[in-house]
């Protein structure tokens, strides 16, 4: 919807993933593919909670499978934020 397949392949290849083991039993890095999971923005659950007021952010990787029209739900969840109505006070950090 927002990018062509070629653009997505290029974006994915910019991220290195640990893969393996190879024939010698060692792990190696390779360019990302479209089928690779999205990397977590946090190093661990505790860092995720610390950055989000104590709440662990949800893992959206299975949301597409879990909901009817999940790809549409996820797209709108990630792109549907807008400015609040005029005169509506919002707490800092909330949308």
C-alpha positions in Angstrom: 0.0 0.0 0.0 2.8 2.5 0.9 5.8 0.9 -0.9 6.5 -1.2 -4.0 7.8 -4.7 -3.6 11.2 -3.6 -4.9 11.3 -0.8 -2.2 10.4 -3.3 0.5 13.0 -5.8 -0.6 15.7 -3.0 -0.5 14.6 -1.9 2.9 14.7 -5.4 4.3 18.1 -6.0 2.9 19.5 -3.0 4.8 19.0 -5.0 8.1 21.4 -7.8 8.9 20.0 -11.0 10.5 21.8 -13.7 12.4 21.1 -17.0 10.6 22.5 -20.5 10.6 24.1 -22.6 11.5 26.1 -23.1 8.3 27.8 -26.4 7.3 30.5 -25.8 10.0 27.9 -25.2 12.7 28.5 -21.5 13.0 26.0 -18.7 13.0 26.4 -16.0 10.3 24.9 -12.7 9.3 23.0 -12.2 6.1 20.9 -9.4 4.6 17.3 -9.4 5.6 14.4 -10.8 3.5 10.7 -9.9 3.5 9.9 -13.0 5.4 12.1 -12.2 8.3 10.4 -11.0 11.5 10.5 -7.3 12.3 13.3 -6.6 14.8 12.2 -5.5 18.3 12.9 -1.8 19.1 14.0 -2.9 22.6 16.8 -5.1 23.7 14.6 -7.0 26.2 11.2 -6.9 27.9 12.4 -4.7 30.8 13.7 -2.1 28.4 10.3 -2.1 26.6 8.5 -1.6 29.9 10.9 1.2 31.0 10.2 3.0 27.8 6.4 2.6 28.0 5.5 3.5 31.5 5.7 0.0 32.9 3.6 -1.6 30.1 5.2 -4.1 27.7 4.2 -3.2 24.2 2.3 -5.8 22.3 4.1 -8.0 19.7 2.2 -7.2 16.5 3.9 -9.9 14.4 0.9 -12.3 14.7 -1.8 -9.7 14.6 -2.4 -10.2 10.8 -3.2 -13.8 11.5 -5.2 -13.2 14.7 -7.8 -10.8 13.3 -10.2 -10.9 10.5 -8.7 -8.5 7.8 -5.7 -8.3 10.1 -3.5 -6.6 7.5 -6.0 -3.7 7.3 -6.3 -3.5 11.1 -2.5 -3.3 11.5 -2.1 -0.7 8.7 -4.8 1.5 10.3 -3.4 1.0 13.8 0.1 2.1 12.7 -1.0 5.0 10.4 -4.3 6.2 11.9 -3.1 8.6 14.5 -4.1 12.2 14.0 -4.1 15.5 15.9 -6.8 15.7 18.7 -9.9 17.9 18.1 -9.4 21.6 18.7 -9.7 22.4 22.4 -9.3 18.7 23.6 -6.6 18.6 26.2 -4.3 15.6 25.9 -1.9 14.3 28.6 1.8 14.5 27.5 3.0 11.4 25.6 -0.6 10.2 24.8 -2.3 10.2 21.4 
